[in-house]
Amino acid sequence: MHALEAAFETGPGAAVAITTWDTVLWGVLPYVMVVVLVGGLVWRYRYDQFGWTTRSSQLYESRLLGIASPLFHFGLLAVIAGHFFGLVIPMAWTRAVGMSQEFYHFNALLVGGIAGVATLGGIALLIYRRRTSGPVFMATTRNDKTMYVVLTAAIVFGLWTTLASVFEGEHGHNYRETVAPWFRSLFIFQPDVAAMAAAPFSFHLHTLVGMALFVIWPFTRLVHAFTAPLHYLFRPYIVYRSRDTANGRRISRTGGRSRDRTAAGTRSQAAPRRGWSPVGTPDRDTRSR
């Protein structure tokens, strides 16, 4: 592809020629990704609500899952928070509150490195579990394998950019002057293609893999991330009852509140079969009188 005629200033003394590929990758592709993401979610919700699930394999194996899943999810939450802080909040804002670039860089590398390693360790354990546990492996589809490859690649390339900043030190690339302005410009529909074009190849690769992940997101088990169980906050108490035969009294519990009732005249005279002990309920006890 030939270079366009114009060149854009992206920093002090830096000029980057914008190619057609730059325009397509950083000016068009992000919006294509959003269209596929939103359209895929709408399609999935309308035509595949029963498939809107994680397809949990906890029944097959729970020991490794109990370690890998929290490690991955909590690490991923920290990674998302770091991306939001680094991409959405302008550098001028952090300077205005007295946070120097050196202090920000140190914290970003420390927290980002720990979060990246935790997330990568979690996904590695999940893949190991899925590969070594027979029932879990049998329940793995090609869709799952593709998702794991893209998700792992996004984590690896993101950790790569973080570690590269450690080794480059003060001479490392400041993504808050290139990638962050480009990201924010997308929301006002004026993509700063030149800013993104000035970023190193590692950031380009990480961004492209990240967009690929969001493209396939609605069509994989990752779709469960968009389902927040908010109804749990408003649903009624779960009603449950149990029988305590000590001292001839039955304790009835409903929604966490209990009351004692005498069991005389309400219990069946026949001894219940082992394993089929009846659980008394007020409506059944009323009918049996």
Disulfide bonds with the S-S distance in Angstrom:
none
